[in-house]
Structure formats: C-alpha cells, structure tokens
Amino acid sequence: MSIPTSGEVRFSDLQAEFGGEPPIGIGEYYKGSSRVPNISTNKNIPTSGTISLKEFRGGSKNPPLTAIDISRLTDPKSVCEARIGNTAYFDNGLKIGSNAYSDSSGEVLLKDGYYNTEEGLGILIERGAIKTTISCRR
C-alpha cells in the first residue's frame, strides 16, 4: 500500500503506512528517518524543515518494485537452461545489490540461491540481494 496520490492526507495515513503510535510527532516522518525511507516514491517528502501532510501523497515505506519472471535452480550450472516458474520483485532492477522479494509488497526477501530470469540473466541471491549476474545470451 501507499498513501493516496490525491485527496486529504491524515495523520492516521502516515501511521498506517510508516508506523508509529499516537500521539504523532510530524518530525518522525521526515524522509530518511527510521520511519520514512529515502526512496523515489517519497521524493516530495522533505528531509528537514517545514513539512506538510500533502507532501506525503503517493509516499510509501516500500520501494517501487520491478516484477521479473524467474525460476529457482538447484544446480548453478543450469542457470541458462531453466524454465521460468514464478515472479520476483526487485527494487533496483537486475543490478548487483538490488533487493529481491518474493512478494509484490516488498516485505518477503527472496530465498538465497541461483535463479534464471526472463531477461536472459542468471542471478545469485545472497541475503535477499543480487550478489552476481551471469549473462545467458549468446
């Protein structure tokens, strides 16, 4: 979920998306704080100074994710031969260091292992992020 892009934004919207307990302190919700990540969906939320509820429109605790079809492999040697079996979600595309999720909400990290992608890449996931990519195109 994210905060709606139009209409009135309430303090309860901030708490529902970013967490927190009443009484709310607006200073808890600066971009880059422990509650509000510094990601592209939060581009209008200031990091300091004056802050307005309308600046939270479209804001989200989760990064925008790219859906890519993948297949989990048991043998890394077959990384370029696997069939696509399910979908994974990446917060920075198929780049080294991009976090990989098994759900579209960006809350469950993909299990460690080798995967084949629809993009013609084999990838190694370690601790929920892309560690290595292997080109499968000839």
Buried (B, 14 or more C-beta within 10 A) or exposed (E): EBBEEEEEBEBEBBBEBBEBEEEBEEEBBBBBBEBBBEBEBBEEBBEEEEBEBEBBBBBBBBBEBEEBBBBBBEEEEEBBEBEEEEBBBBBBEBEEEBBBBBEEEBEEBBEEEBBBBEBEBBBBBEEBBBEEBBEBEE
